[in-house]
Amino acid sequence: MAFKWKSVFDVSAIKSDFEVAGLNPNFIPQIWKHVLKNPDCRWDDIPSLPSAAYHLLDSKFRPSTSTVHAAIDSSDLVTTKLLIKLQNGEFVEAVIMRYDTRLGKYDGKPRLGGPRSTLCVSSQVGCKMGCNFCATGSMGFKYNLTSGEILEQLVHASRISAIRNVVFMGMGEPLNNYSAVVDAIRAMTAFPFQLSLKKITLSTVGIIHGINKLQKDMPNLNLAVSLHAPVQEIRCQIMPAARAFPLEKLMNSLRDYQTSSQQKILIEYIMLDAVNDEEQHAHQLGKLLETLESVVNLIPFNPIGSLSSYSTSDDQKVVKFQKILRGTYNIRTTIRKQMGQDISGACGQLVIKKADKKTSCSSDILTDIEDLRI
């Protein structure tokens, strides 16, 4: 899809245009640093660039091709959902979640530190996976974001809260937009963003060829898998795309990824009443994960109005499920804290609803994905 302007944060575009113009790409991080500090800057405000760079930037690039249409805070002021308008008129959502390091544990003791923020970014407008418990899936697929449009979510969020962790758990399937996502992650870990790769997590429904490629390209990236069922039949029922990715082959791919990365894999499991939350399902999941070093994150289902017929598992069922995985199979299992449900910013609720509400931001104390890595 061709746009009038390119984002200066579009990694492949700006590197390619610099190289064609005979310009040193080492100037690019300097440009990014200036834009981060001066969002409304003119290109000629940036000092010490070659004259050809100013002409190139002025003719093809903009400091940002997207704008924050609305920033909506949850009632507890812990979550902020950003509704971001792209230059083609489409919208995408990103969510800032605030936590406190002190609630995490290391070697059984409270961790040092204080408040921090995690940003949940989107990789596509809509999604073609069609998971029938997910609001984004109801939108259908519209198009892949560029690396610039992904990075601009981080740029916008950083002006609201200092971002320490990034999770690709927003709209879209990241591995279906592989090149742009990998470009964006590489930029996030380089100057001037300088996030640690260990602070970035990519979540996938289980695109096997994408996982295999990721293993070679970014072996230290944290991987999360939206498993959601312990057997192929139930996976296909709630995740139609799973038909293309048999569970046995997916598990082999995850074991290979783990051998390469030497990191635990986060298993995401949405709890759907009377669908995948019975004791037998817990035992099936425990046996499935016996040969994998993993952390299981049980996710209470977030209602999405008339878009789904599923119900949320009651708390007793969720806790029993957790106890079986922990006690019988010795699998570290957590229950995800629901955040942003009242602003449709919780897991599975991201679907475009235009709004014009802007509010101030605050902090509260919660645990987050960073603590699951310990």
Secondary structure, DSSP 8 states (H G I E B T S, - for coil): ---SSEETT-HHHHHHHHHHTT--GGGHHHHHHHHHH-TT--GGGSTT--HHHHHHHHHHEES-S-EEEEEEE-TTSSEEEEEEE-TTS-EEEEEEEEEEGGGSEETTEE----EEEEEE--SEEE-SS--TT-TGGGG-EEEE--HHHHHHHHHHHHTTS-EEEEEE-SSS-GGGGHHHHHHHHHHHTSTTT---GGGEEEEES--HHHHHHHHHH-TTSEEEEE---SSHHHHHHH-GGGGGS-HHHHHHHHHHHHHHH---EEEEEEEBTTTT-SHHHHHHHHHHTTTS-EEEEEEE----GGG----B--HHHHHHHHHHHHHHH--EEEE----SGGGT-STT---------B----------HHHHT-
